[in-house]
Amino acid sequence: MSTPVVSHPPGATLQTVPVHVPPAGQEWWRSSVIYQIYPRSFRDLRGDGIGDLRGITEEIPTLAELAIDAVWLSPFYRSPQKDAGYDVADYCSVDPLFGTLEDFDALVARAGEYGIRVIVDLVPNHCSDQHPLFQAALAAAPGSPERDMFIFRDGRGENGENPPNNWQSHFGGPAWTRITNPDGTPGQWYLHLFDSSQPDFNWDNPAVRDEFERILRFWLDRGVGGFRVDVAHALIKKSGLPDWGGAADGASSEGFPGSAAPMFGQEGIHEIFRSWRKLLDEYDGDRVLCAEANVDPVERITDWVRSDEMHQAFNFAYLNHPWEPKALRDIIETSLRAFDTVGAPTTWVLSNHDVVRHVSRFGLESNKLRSGDGIGPRDSQPDYLLGADRARAATMLMLGLPGGVYLYQGEELGLPDHTMMPDEFRQDPTYHRTAGARVGRDGSRVPLPWRVNEPSFGFSSVGRSWLPQPAYWGRYSRDVEQRDPWSSLNMYRQALSVRRGLGLGAGSLEWWPEHDAEGLVAFVNGSVLVAMNMGEKPVQLPDLPVLATSSPSAMEGTRLRPNRTVWLKLD
């Protein structure tokens, strides 16, 4: 590849290597910033200790200050809440915990006033065992249409006493549960890749596909901007449901999940998403589909974002990147080149409700955490100061990249995980199904702090929160950070404003490899040089105007300190 020369004042030159050019399309989702809201932990206006839709509506003006394009709501549907709403009992309703359909409509309208779209979480792989369709399946006979909505099988062994195959649940234990017939005798087994209260749908059945097209239309007709599709890689299982020779939950030594896993990434999935894309295209406003397609390697994700399928897919390789410059550069370049082959935007994300927040993750000696696991009181604790510096630097680098960005509520405050949460408060089914061997994800789901001098830091007027907030979280309260010009909140605000103003999300990427050996990750996006120092010593940079930095102490003259990021203006 040729190495072009980019000229910029005051007469210096940068030798750069081009990787990505701006896309031809100008749709909003190609360069979007989407903010994930975990409703039960965002803001509680009703005083029951659980966040609600009215709380989100109340804070839409606050979110608009971050220059976001959309909010993505984790599930708020009617649910027994055994997996925080990812066990859906009615896809076309709002759980009373969160409010009403009228509250939802008011939220969409309020967000629209600020130019913010509302994206909802669709959970098509499984539902709650309390869903009427599953209850009908339990009451029906083997081989009936009701049973065929789900994956029921006879067991192995002389009396069917063993599960149909060796698959394991992501939450621990077998992925099969045996039912009891109405007459009290042992019956068939049903598949659940997650908790036993979450039976998997049978997507080989056209009736399941019809049901979900009805659900999509229900929410599109209410004005939603699109859907984040949960476990999008798992809807179709390999014919015959064969035993899996790797780790039974789909993991492999090369990554998660294994590319040969029979419960993931089957070709028939794409027919489903093509039909959904056609359905969304009937509506105006560029409605979007984003796949939680947890597949490896990165190049395989492009199968989900071809021009007639999903618009976006989460980039889990980027989310899990180690604090190592070569590995990070490889992930960025591989992602951009792969997605460019199908004309789709790459997405970047550092935190969500299923992983340890990146402030805590980057403070660990090693960030090799199992998917779905957190950090508990008996684990090695993160170095917070190191993690905070690295998290701010990583965020600044991410916001300088072309493509779409996902933010997780509270990361703009620099929130860490609650790593010392007492066991008696844990609610994640992973913790309970493994008898505490895995602490689960509760540490990243703790309710947000809003005001330092109010009960529950302003999350709830009555001082209650469904998960306990650490006492030291007052320092992260939004009102405290609003007054500090160098707070994490104001760093996010500044970077997001510059990103939007300069169109970095719709920009290009050219590596500046001059300091590769010194731990610098640096690239040019349009008129901006983005540089992050992942090494141990300061690195010399060109003498250029500073647009933004990850901390007030990022620069020593024209040298960038370790664990810092700076944006420099080229012209």
C-alpha positions, 0 to 999 in steps of 0.5 A, spaced: 500 500 500 502 506 498 503 511 503 500 518 502 503 525 505 498 529 508 500 536 509 498 541 515 500 547 518 505 550 520 509 546 514 510 539 517 508 533 514 505 526 516 506 520 513 500 516 513 497 509 511 490 510 509 485 504 511 478 507 511 474 513 506 468 516 508 462 512 506 457 514 500 451 514 504 449 519 509 444 516 513 444 518 520 445 511 523 452 511 519 455 516 524 450 515 530 451 516 537 446 511 541 446 512 548 443 505 552 438 506 558 437 500 563 431 503 565 430 500 572 437 503 574 436 510 570 431 514 574 425 513 579 420 518 579 415 513 582 419 512 589 419 505 589 426 504 588 426 502 580 427 506 574 421 508 570 419 511 563 417 517 566 424 518 569 427 517 562 422 522 559 424 527 565 431 527 563 431 527 555 433 534 556 439 532 560 441 527 555 440 532 549 446 535 552 451 529 550 449 530 542 446 523 542 442 521 536 438 516 539 437 512 546 436 504 546 432 502 552 433 495 555 427 491 555 421 494 559 416 489 557 411 485 561 415 480 565 416 476 571 423 480 571 427 473 573 432 476 568 431 483 568 426 483 563 430 479 558 424 474 560 418 477 556 411 475 558 408 480 553 412 483 547 406 488 546 406 491 553 409 495 558 411 492 565 407 496 570 414 496 574 416 501 568 409 505 567 404 504 561 404 504 554 401 512 554 408 513 558 412 510 553 408 514 547 410 520 551 417 518 552 417 517 544 414 524 543 419 528 548 425 525 545 422 527 538 422 534 540 430 534 541 431 530 535 432 523 539 430 517 536 428 511 541 430 504 539 427 498 543 430 492 545 427 486 541 428 479 545 427 474 539 431 468 541 427 466 547 421 469 552 419 468 559 416 461 561 410 465 563 408 467 556 401 465 554 405 461 548 409 457 552 404 456 557 399 453 551 405 449 549 406 446 556 398 444 556 399 441 549 401 434 547 408 432 544 408 434 536 402 439 537 402 446 534 403 449 540 409 445 542 412 447 535 413 454 537 418 452 542 424 447 541 421 440 545 425 434 544 424 427 547 430 425 552 436 420 551 436 414 555 432 408 556 426 412 559 428 419 556 431 421 563 437 424 560 437 431 556 437 431 548 444 433 547 450 436 551 449 443 551 449 448 557 446 454 559 450 461 558 448 462 565 450 455 568 448 448 568 444 444 562 441 448 557 435 443 557 429 442 562 424 437 563 417 438 564 412 434 568 406 432 564 399 434 566 398 427 569 404 428 573 409 423 569 415 426 566 415 429 559 419 432 554 425 437 555 425 444 552 431 448 550 433 454 554 440 457 552 439 462 558 435 461 564 430 455 565 425 461 565 427 463 558 425 457 553 428 458 546 423 459 540 423 455 534 425 459 529 424 454 523 416 454 525 413 460 520 408 461 526 414 464 530 416 468 524 409 471 523 408 473 531 415 477 531 413 481 524 406 483 528 411 485 534 415 489 530 409 493 526 406 494 533 412 498 535 414 501 529 407 504 528 408 507 535 414 511 532 420 507 535 426 508 531 428 501 530 430 495 534 437 492 538 436 485 537 438 481 542 442 474 541 441 475 534 446 470 532 442 464 536 435 464 533 436 458 528 440 452 531 443 446 527 438 441 524 438 435 529 441 439 535 448 435 535 452 435 541 458 440 541 465 438 542 467 445 544 465 448 551 458 447 551 456 454 552 459 455 545 465 458 547 472 456 543 479 457 545 479 462 539 474 466 542 466 467 544 462 464 541 466 458 537 465 459 529 463 452 529 458 452 535 451 449 532 447 454 536 450 460 533 451 463 526 447 458 522 445 461 515 438 460 516 438 466 520 439 471 514 433 470 511 429 472 517 433 479 518 432 480 510 424 479 511 425 484 517 429 489 513 423 489 508 418 490 513 422 496 516 423 499 509 416 500 509 416 506 514 419 512 513 425 515 518 430 511 516 428 505 522 434 501 524 436 494 526 442 493 530 444 486 531 447 483 538 451 478 533 456 475 538 460 471 533 468 471 531 472 473 527 470 480 526 469 479 519 464 474 520 459 479 523 459 483 516 454 477 514 449 480 519 450 487 515 449 486 508 445 491 504 439 488 505 439 485 512 441 489 519 444 496 519 449 495 524 452 490 529 455 490 535 463 490 535 465 485 541 472 485 539 473 492 540 469 492 546 474 486 549 480 489 546 486 489 551 490 495 553 495 493 548 497 498 542 498 493 536 492 489 538 487 495 538 490 497 532 489 490 529 482 490 531 480 497 528 483 496 522 480 489 521 473 492 523 473 498 518 476 494 512 471 488 513 465 492 514 467 497 508 466 490 504 459 490 505 458 498 505 456 498 512 458 502 518 463 499 524 460 500 531 464 502 537 463 500 544 466 500 551 461 498 556 454 495 556 449 492 561 452 485 560 460 487 562 464 490 567 464 498 566 471 500 562 473 504 568 474 498 572 476 493 567 482 497 565 484 498 572 485 490 572 492 487 571 488 483 566 482 484 563 480 477 561 473 476 564 469 471 562 463 474 558 457 475 563 462 475 569 463 481 574 468 483 579 466 481 586 469 482 593 473 476 593 476 478 587 482 482 585 480 489 585 481 494 580 486 500 580 481 505 580 486 511 578 489 507 573 482 505 570 479 512 570 485 515 566 485 509 561 477 509 560 477 517 559 483 516 554 479 510 550 473 514 550 476 519 547 480 515 542 473 511 540 469 518 539 474 520 534 473 514 530 469 514 524 462 509 524 457 509 530 458 509 537 454 506 543 455 509 550 452 506 556 448 510 561 453 512 567 459 512 563 459 519 562 460 520 569 466 515 569 462 510 573 466 504 576 462 497 577 460 496 584 465 491 585 464 490 593 456 489 593 454 484 598 452 477 595 445 478 599 443 483 594 445 480 587 439 478 583 443 476 576 441 469 574 448 467 573 450 468 580 444 464 583 445 458 577 452 457 579 451 457 586 456 464 587 461 461 583 460 467 578 458 473 581 454 475 574 453 482 572 449 486 577 455 490 579 455 494 572 447 495 573 447 499 579 442 505 579 445 512 577 447 518 582 444 524 580 445 529 586 450 528 591 446 531 597 439 527 596 437 520 598 440 515 593 443 520 590 437 523 587 435 516 583 429 516 587 425 521 591 424 516 597 432 514 598 431 507 595 434 503 589 433 496 587 441 495 587 445 498 593 449 504 591 456 505 593 457 510 599 463 513 595 458 514 588 456 521 591 463 524 587 460 522 581 453 525 581 451 529 575 450 535 579 457 535 582 460 533 575 457 539 572 460 544 576 467 541 574 470 543 568 475 537 567 470 532 570 468 525 566 461 528 564 464 535 561 470 531 557 464 527 554 460 533 552 466 536 549 468 530 545 461 529 543 460 536 541 467 536 537 465 529 534 458 532 531 461 539 529 467 536 525 463 530 522 468 525 525 463 519 525 462 520 517 469 521 516 476 517 514 481 513 518 489 514 516 494 511 521 500 515 523 505 510 524 511 514 526 511 512 533 508 505 533 514 502 537 513 507 543 505 505 544 502 510 540 495 509 537 494 515 532 490 516 526 488 522 522 480 523 521 479 528 516 482 535 519 483 531 526 489 527 529 487 523 534 493 520 538 492 515 545 499 513 548 498 506 551 506 506 553 510 508 559 513 514 557 511 521 554 511 521 546 512 527 542 507 530 537 507 535 532 506 542 535 498 543 533 492 546 536 489 542 541 482 541 540 480 536 546 484 532 551 482 526 556 485 530 562 488 537 564 495 533 564 495 530 558 500 534 555 507 536 557 508 541 552 508 537 545 509 530 549 503 526 550 503 523 557 502 515 558 494 513 558 492 519 555 489 521 549 489 528 545 485 531 539 490 536 534 487 540 529 491 539 522 488 545 518 
